[in-house]
Amino acid sequence: MSEANPRVEHENLVWAREVHEKLTSLRAKFRWAQISTLGGEHRASVLVVISLDEKSSWVNRILENSRYARFHIHSDERKAEMFASYGVNKFRKCKAQTPEMVLEKLQNWVDSHNP
C-alpha cells in the first residue's frame, strides 16, 4: 500500500477548511457544515446541510420535515454534489476549483428558491 503524499494531504485539508470557513457567509435560513477526514486527510471533505425553512417551523423540530438538502464537497476532486433532499430544486454535480466557487454555487442554488 502506497503512502499518501503529505503535501497533498495538507493542501486538501487546507482547502476543506477554507470551504468550511466560507460557508459561514451562506445566506440561508439554516446551514450546518462539518469537515470529514474519514478517508484520511488527503481525502478531506465538507458535509453541508441547508434548510430553506426556519428551524422553528420544522414539524416536530425534525430537519427532514423541512425543505432541505445535504451536500458533499470533495476536496480531492474539487466537486460538489447533493446527495439527499426534500421539497427543493435539483442541484447538478459540479466542479468548484476554489472555495469562493463553492459558496457561489450553493448561494445561487439557495437563491433559486426565493422569487
C-alpha positions as semicolon CSV with decimal commas, in nm:
position;residue;x (nm);y (nm);z (nm)
1;M;0,000;0,000;0,000
2;S;0,149;0,334;-0,102
3;E;0,182;0,627;0,134
4;A;-0,017;0,940;0,053
5;N;0,181;1,249;-0,033
6;P;0,190;1,468;0,286
7;R;0,182;1,787;0,077
8;V;-0,137;1,673;-0,097
9;E;-0,290;1,580;0,239
10;H;-0,213;1,924;0,372
11;E;-0,344;2,105;0,062
12;N;-0,673;1,914;0,061
13;L;-0,732;1,967;0,432
14;V;-0,649;2,338;0,400
15;W;-0,889;2,364;0,104
16;A;-1,165;2,190;0,303
17;R;-1,108;2,429;0,595
18;E;-1,131;2,728;0,360
19;V;-1,460;2,597;0,218
20;H;-1,593;2,542;0,570
21;E;-1,498;2,897;0,666
22;K;-1,656;3,047;0,351
23;L;-1,983;2,864;0,417
24;T;-2,037;3,074;0,731
25;S;-2,141;3,358;0,497
26;L;-2,401;3,147;0,313
27;R;-2,737;3,324;0,331
28;A;-2,989;3,050;0,414
29;K;-3,249;3,003;0,688
30;F;-3,044;2,717;0,833
31;R;-2,698;2,590;0,745
32;W;-2,462;2,342;0,903
33;A;-2,121;2,228;0,782
34;Q;-1,859;1,988;0,910
35;I;-1,521;1,873;0,782
36;S;-1,486;1,498;0,745
37;T;-1,150;1,321;0,731
38;L;-1,298;0,974;0,740
39;G;-1,098;0,872;0,431
40;G;-0,785;1,041;0,566
41;E;-0,665;1,399;0,548
42;H;-0,574;1,355;0,181
43;R;-0,947;1,297;0,113
44;A;-1,092;1,561;0,345
45;S;-1,440;1,672;0,250
46;V;-1,707;1,908;0,376
47;L;-2,057;1,787;0,458
48;V;-2,320;2,059;0,435
49;V;-2,687;2,071;0,534
50;I;-2,908;2,358;0,415
51;S;-3,272;2,416;0,502
52;L;-3,480;2,678;0,327
53;D;-3,716;2,698;0,627
54;E;-3,665;2,849;0,971
55;K;-3,575;2,590;1,233
56;S;-3,877;2,694;1,440
57;S;-4,112;2,596;1,154
58;W;-3,989;2,236;1,122
59;V;-4,265;1,988;1,208
60;N;-4,168;1,817;1,535
61;R;-3,834;2,005;1,510
62;I;-3,706;1,749;1,259
63;L;-3,484;1,873;0,973
64;E;-3,621;1,615;0,731
65;N;-3,968;1,771;0,769
66;S;-3,841;2,093;0,612
67;R;-3,729;2,183;0,260
68;Y;-3,368;2,074;0,292
69;A;-3,067;1,936;0,106
70;R;-2,744;1,762;0,204
71;F;-2,427;1,829;0,008
72;H;-2,089;1,657;-0,010
73;I;-1,798;1,873;-0,119
74;H;-1,493;1,668;-0,217
75;S;-1,157;1,840;-0,169
76;D;-0,954;1,586;-0,367
77;E;-1,176;1,612;-0,678
78;R;-1,294;1,971;-0,616
79;K;-1,656;1,863;-0,672
80;A;-1,985;1,950;-0,504
81;E;-2,288;1,723;-0,516
82;M;-2,626;1,698;-0,350
83;F;-2,695;1,350;-0,213
84;A;-3,023;1,392;-0,022
85;S;-3,308;1,640;-0,038
86;Y;-3,677;1,703;0,012
87;G;-3,900;1,964;-0,150
88;V;-3,621;2,154;-0,326
89;N;-3,484;2,205;-0,677
90;K;-3,220;1,969;-0,812
91;F;-2,854;2,060;-0,786
92;R;-2,629;1,928;-1,058
93;K;-2,294;1,784;-0,955
94;C;-2,034;2,044;-1,043
95;K;-1,665;2,125;-1,032
96;A;-1,563;2,404;-0,797
97;Q;-1,194;2,487;-0,809
98;T;-1,197;2,747;-0,531
99;P;-1,383;2,784;-0,201
100;E;-1,541;3,101;-0,341
101;M;-1,685;2,900;-0,632
102;V;-1,838;2,652;-0,386
103;L;-2,002;2,935;-0,193
104;E;-2,125;3,099;-0,514
105;K;-2,280;2,778;-0,649
106;L;-2,455;2,695;-0,321
107;Q;-2,575;3,054;-0,278
108;N;-2,714;3,054;-0,634
109;W;-2,896;2,730;-0,555
110;V;-3,046;2,880;-0,235
111;D;-3,142;3,199;-0,420
112;S;-3,315;2,999;-0,696
113;H;-3,586;2,911;-0,441
114;N;-3,664;3,271;-0,349
115;P;-3,851;3,464;-0,620
